[in-house]
Amino acid sequence: MQTILVTGGCGFIGSNFLRFLLERESDVQVINLDALTYAGNPNNVRDLLGNPRYRFVRGDVADRALVRSILDQGVTDIIHFAAESHVDRSIDDAGPFLHTNVLGTQVLLDAARAARIGRYLQVSTDEVYGSLGHDGAFTEQTPLAPNSPYAASKAAADLLVRSYIKTYDLPALITRCSNNYGPYQFPEKLLPLFITNLMGNQSVPIYGDGLNIRDWLHVHDHCSAIYAVWKRGTPGEIYNIGGDCERTNLEMTHLLLKILDKPSTLIRYVPDRPGHDRRYAIDATKIQRELGWKPTITLEQGLAETVAWYRGNPSWIEQIRTGAYRDAPP
C-alpha cells in the first residue's frame, strides 16, 4: 500500500483532493500535514476522521524534524498543497508567505531527496506568470513574472523544485492552475466571499472597474488533473491546468446575482489593489494531449452547485465567521 503525504489537506483544494484520492485509490493511505493556520479548517475533512486510511498530523511544513519523522513512516510520494495564498494578505505582510511557500518547500524537497521519495508533486499557480494582455495564453514556456509577494513566493518555490530536479535528479513535477472555485473555499476569496455576502444581503466589493479577467476551473476538475499528473505525468515536467473559461470579475458577479436572485445595487466598487494583474489565461494543451485530461464541469453547472453547497452549509460559514472552526477536532 502506498503512503502519500499531502500537505495543506485542511485547506480548500487540499481537502477536496484528499476526498478525491481516497475515493479512487483503495490501496492508498494518506497523511495530512497541516499547520491549521487561519485558512486550515478541520471541518473541511471531518467526514474523513473515521477512515482507517487517513491520518492527520498538525505541524509546519518548514519543521525539518517533523517532516523527516513523517517521511520515515514509509511515505512513498508527496503532494504539496500547503501555502499561504491570499494576495491581499501578502501585500500586507510577505513574511508568512516566504516562510511557508519558500522555506517550507525547501524543507520538503530536502526530506524528499533524503528519503528517496518516488514522486513529488508541487501544486502551484498561474499567478507566477504575471499578467497577460488581450491576446494569448500562458504556456509552460511562459517566463515567470510574478507581480505580488504571494506570486513571487510561489515562483521562488517552483524554481527551487526545478533546481532539485536538475541538480539532484529528484522525480518532481509542477502543476500551475487557474482560479479555482467550489465547496470548502475560505470566504476571503472572491467567489465564496461574494456568495456568502449576497446570501446575507450584504454588498460585494469589486476592485477597480471589475474588468480583470480570470480563467475559472471547478476544484473537482483541478483534483482530477492533479491526480492525472501524479499517476501519469513525466517527472521533471510542468503541466498547466485551466478551464478555458475566461470571465471578468464583473461577469462572475452578475452570474452570482442571477443565481441568488439579488439586485445589482449590492455591487460596491472599491479602489484597485496594488499590482493587480489584469488578465490570466491558461493554455492546457499539454496536459490534454499527454495525459488525456480535460475539464468536465461547466461554469453554469459549477457555480449553481457551489452556491447550493454554501446555502446548504450555514453552520460551516457561521463557524468561520465566529472563529469557532479553530476549535473543531482535527
C-alpha positions in Angstrom: 0.0 0.0 0.0 1.3 3.4 -0.9 1.6 6.1 1.7 1.1 9.6 0.4 2.0 12.8 2.3 -0.5 15.5 1.4 0.4 18.9 2.8 -2.2 21.5 3.5 -5.0 19.0 3.4 -7.3 21.0 5.6 -7.4 23.9 3.0 -9.7 24.3 0.1 -8.0 22.4 -2.7 -6.2 20.0 -0.4 -9.3 18.8 1.4 -11.1 18.3 -1.9 -8.1 16.3 -3.2 -7.9 14.1 -0.2 -11.5 13.1 -0.7 -10.9 12.6 -4.4 -7.8 10.4 -3.9 -9.3 8.2 -1.2 -12.4 7.6 -3.2 -10.4 6.5 -6.3 -7.5 4.6 -4.7 -8.3 1.7 -2.4 -4.7 0.8 -1.9 -3.5 4.3 -0.8 -3.3 5.7 2.7 -2.7 9.4 3.3 -1.1 11.5 5.9 -2.4 15.1 6.0 0.1 17.6 7.3 -1.4 20.9 8.1 -0.5 23.7 10.4 -4.1 24.8 10.8 -3.4 28.5 10.2 -6.4 30.7 9.6 -7.4 29.0 6.3 -6.8 25.5 7.5 -10.2 24.3 8.6 -10.6 20.9 10.4 -14.3 20.9 9.4 -13.2 20.5 5.7 -12.1 16.9 6.5 -14.5 16.0 9.2 -16.0 13.2 7.1 -12.6 11.6 6.8 -11.9 11.2 10.5 -13.2 7.6 10.7 -11.4 6.5 7.6 -8.6 4.0 8.6 -6.5 5.1 5.6 -6.5 8.7 6.7 -4.3 10.3 9.4 -3.9 13.9 10.4 -0.7 15.5 11.7 -0.7 19.1 12.9 2.5 20.9 12.0 4.5 23.3 9.9 6.0 22.1 6.6 9.1 24.1 7.5 9.7 22.0 10.6 12.5 19.8 9.4 12.4 17.3 12.2 8.7 16.8 11.9 8.8 16.4 8.1 11.6 13.8 8.4 9.8 11.9 11.1 6.7 11.7 8.8 8.7 10.5 5.8 10.3 7.9 8.0 6.9 6.2 8.3 7.1 4.7 4.8 5.9 7.7 2.8 6.3 7.0 -0.9 5.0 10.2 -2.5 4.5 13.9 -1.6 1.7 16.1 -3.0 2.4 19.6 -1.7 -0.6 22.0 -1.4 0.3 23.8 1.8 0.8 27.5 1.0 -0.2 31.0 2.1 -2.3 32.0 -0.9 -4.2 35.2 -0.4 -2.8 38.1 -2.4 -4.1 40.9 -0.2 -2.6 39.3 2.9 0.8 39.0 1.1 0.7 42.7 0.3 0.1 43.5 4.0 2.9 41.1 5.2 5.0 38.9 2.9 6.8 37.2 5.8 4.5 34.2 6.3 4.4 33.7 2.5 8.2 33.3 2.4 8.3 31.1 5.4 5.6 28.6 4.2 5.9 28.8 0.5 9.6 29.1 0.1 11.3 27.7 3.2 8.6 25.0 3.6 9.1 23.9 0.1 12.9 23.7 0.6 12.4 21.6 3.7 10.1 19.2 1.9 12.5 18.9 -1.0 15.4 18.1 1.2 13.4 15.5 3.1 12.1 14.0 -0.2 15.6 13.7 -1.5 16.9 12.1 1.7 14.0 9.6 1.8 14.3 8.8 -1.9 10.6 9.7 -2.5 9.1 8.1 -5.6 7.3 11.2 -6.7 7.0 14.8 -5.5 4.2 17.0 -6.9 4.4 20.8 -6.4 0.9 22.4 -6.7 1.5 25.9 -8.0 -0.5 28.7 -9.6 -0.8 30.6 -12.9 -0.1 33.8 -11.0 3.7 33.0 -11.3 3.4 34.1 -14.9 2.2 37.6 -14.2 -0.3 39.4 -16.3 -1.4 39.0 -19.9 -2.6 41.5 -22.5 -5.7 41.0 -24.5 -4.3 38.1 -26.6 -2.6 34.8 -25.9 -2.4 32.4 -23.0 0.2 31.1 -20.5 2.1 28.0 -21.7 4.6 26.0 -19.7 7.3 28.0 -21.5 6.0 31.4 -20.5 8.7 33.3 -18.5 7.9 33.8 -14.8 7.0 37.4 -14.0 5.1 37.5 -10.6 3.6 40.8 -9.6 2.6 40.2 -6.0 4.5 38.9 -3.0 2.3 35.8 -3.0 3.0 35.1 -6.6 6.7 35.8 -6.1 6.9 33.3 -3.3 5.2 30.6 -5.4 7.6 31.3 -8.3 10.5 31.0 -6.0 9.2 27.6 -4.8 8.8 26.5 -8.4 12.3 27.4 -9.2 13.6 25.5 -6.1 11.7 22.4 -7.3 13.3 22.9 -10.8 16.7 23.2 -9.2 16.3 19.9 -7.3 15.1 18.2 -10.5 18.2 19.4 -12.4 20.8 19.1 -9.6 19.7 16.0 -7.7 17.5 14.3 -10.3 14.5 14.5 -7.9 11.4 12.9 -9.5 9.3 16.0 -9.1 6.5 17.6 -11.2 4.9 21.0 -11.1 1.3 21.9 -11.9 0.1 25.5 -12.4 -3.6 26.1 -12.3 -6.0 28.9 -13.0 -8.6 30.2 -10.5 -10.5 27.5 -8.6 -13.9 27.6 -7.1 -16.2 25.1 -5.4 -17.1 23.8 -1.9 -15.0 24.4 1.2 -13.2 27.5 -0.1 -12.4 30.0 2.6 -14.7 33.1 2.3 -12.0 35.7 1.7 -11.5 34.7 -1.9 -13.8 36.4 -4.5 -16.5 33.8 -5.1 -17.1 32.5 -1.6 -16.9 36.0 -0.2 -19.5 37.2 -2.7 -21.7 34.2 -2.3 -21.8 34.5 1.5 -22.2 38.2 1.4 -25.1 38.0 -1.1 -26.8 35.3 0.9 -26.9 37.8 3.8 -28.0 40.7 1.5 -24.6 42.4 2.1 -22.8 44.3 -0.6 -19.9 42.8 -2.6 -16.7 44.8 -3.2 -15.3 44.9 -6.7 -11.8 46.1 -7.2 -11.3 48.9 -9.8 -13.6 48.6 -12.8 -14.3 44.9 -12.3 -12.8 44.0 -15.7 -9.9 41.9 -14.5 -10.1 38.6 -16.3 -9.5 35.2 -14.8 -9.7 31.6 -16.2 -12.1 29.7 -13.9 -12.0 26.0 -13.0 -14.1 23.9 -10.7 -12.0 22.4 -7.9 -13.1 18.9 -8.7 -11.7 19.3 -12.2 -8.5 20.6 -10.7 -8.3 17.5 -8.4 -8.8 15.2 -11.4 -5.9 17.0 -13.2 -3.6 16.7 -10.2 -4.5 13.0 -9.9 -3.6 12.5 -13.6 -0.3 14.3 -13.2 0.5 12.2 -10.1 -0.4 9.0 -11.8 0.8 9.5 -15.3 2.9 12.7 -15.5 6.5 12.7 -16.6 8.9 13.6 -13.8 10.7 16.9 -14.4 7.8 18.3 -16.4 5.4 21.3 -15.7 1.7 21.0 -16.5 -0.6 23.9 -16.9 -4.2 23.3 -15.8 -7.0 25.6 -16.9 -10.7 25.6 -17.6 -10.7 27.6 -20.9 -13.3 29.7 -19.2 -12.3 33.4 -19.1 -14.7 35.8 -17.4 -14.3 39.3 -15.9 -14.8 39.7 -12.2 -17.9 41.8 -13.1 -19.3 39.0 -15.2 -18.8 36.5 -12.4 -20.6 38.8 -10.0 -23.6 39.2 -12.3 -23.8 35.4 -12.6 -23.9 35.1 -8.9 -26.5 37.8 -8.6 -28.7 35.9 -11.1 -28.3 32.6 -9.3 -29.1 34.1 -5.9 -31.8 36.4 -7.3 -30.2 39.6 -5.8 -30.1 43.1 -7.2 -27.1 44.7 -8.9 -27.3 47.6 -6.3 -25.4 45.3 -4.0 -22.3 45.8 -6.1 -19.8 48.2 -4.5 -16.8 49.4 -6.3 -13.6 49.9 -4.3 -10.1 51.2 -5.1 -8.0 48.7 -7.0 -5.3 46.8 -5.1 -1.6 47.4 -5.8 -0.1 45.2 -8.6 -3.5 43.7 -9.6 -2.9 41.5 -12.6 -5.3 42.4 -15.5 -5.7 39.0 -17.2 -4.9 35.3 -16.7 -5.5 32.6 -19.3 -4.1 29.1 -19.4 -3.2 27.0 -22.4 -3.8 23.5 -21.1 -2.9 21.8 -24.4 0.0 19.8 -22.9 -2.0 18.0 -20.1 -4.8 17.4 -22.5 -2.6 15.9 -25.2 -0.2 14.0 -23.0 -2.4 12.8 -20.1 -5.9 12.9 -21.7 -7.3 15.3 -19.1 -9.9 17.9 -19.7 -12.4 19.8 -17.5 -15.9 18.3 -17.3 -17.9 20.8 -15.2 -19.3 23.8 -17.0 -19.2 27.2 -15.3 -23.0 27.4 -15.1 -23.2 23.9 -13.5 -20.3 24.5 -11.2 -21.5 27.9 -9.9 -25.0 26.6 -9.3 -23.6 23.6 -7.4 -21.2 25.8 -5.4 -24.0 28.3 -4.4 -26.1 25.3 -3.4 -23.3 23.9 -1.2 -22.9 27.2 0.7 -26.6 27.5 1.1 -26.7 24.0 2.5 -23.8 24.5 4.9 -24.7 27.6 7.0 -23.0 26.1 10.1 -19.7 25.8 8.2 -20.0 29.5 7.3 -21.0 30.6 10.8 -18.1 28.8 12.4 -15.7 30.6 10.1 -17.3 34.0 10.9 -17.2 33.4 14.6 -13.8 31.6 14.6 -15.3 28.5 16.2 -13.8 26.3 13.4 -10.4 26.7 15.0 -11.6 24.5 17.9 -13.0 21.7 15.7 -11.3 18.3 16.2 -8.6 17.8 13.5 
